[in-house]
Amino acid sequence: MASVRIQRVRELLKREIGEIIRKEFAIPEAGLISVNDVDVTGDLQNATVFLGIVGNQEQRKRGAELLARERKRIQGLVGRAVVLKYTPVLKFVVDDSIERGNKVLDILEEIEKTLPPS
């Protein structure tokens, strides 16, 4: 179990990174990008940012590329907004778990429709 400090830093990073992305990137260009979670190493030097990108396939691709390209700039903005001894090195990962969950729910609905009434 993560310490209280690590949990606080995770939540703070999640909020700040989400705010930075919302302000810096236009939806038509990169889709709607949301920060689903942030995982931080114990020494707070690295952070994996799990993202959800809503939009068409092209917007999702461009959004992921844009975040990878702008990683250092985002990291600098986070460093100014969050006071820590070290600004964590950010790594962006597109998290498609919500989409997979929705597909599973759709499949379950289809199965439920084909079952005879009880």
Protein Blocks (a to p, Z undefined) as FASTA:
>chain_A
ZZfklmmmmmmmmmmmmmmmmmmpcfklnopaddfbdcddfklpaccdddddeddfklmm
mmmmmmmmmmmmmmmmmmmmpccfbdcdddddddfklmmmmmmmmmmmmmmmmpccZZ
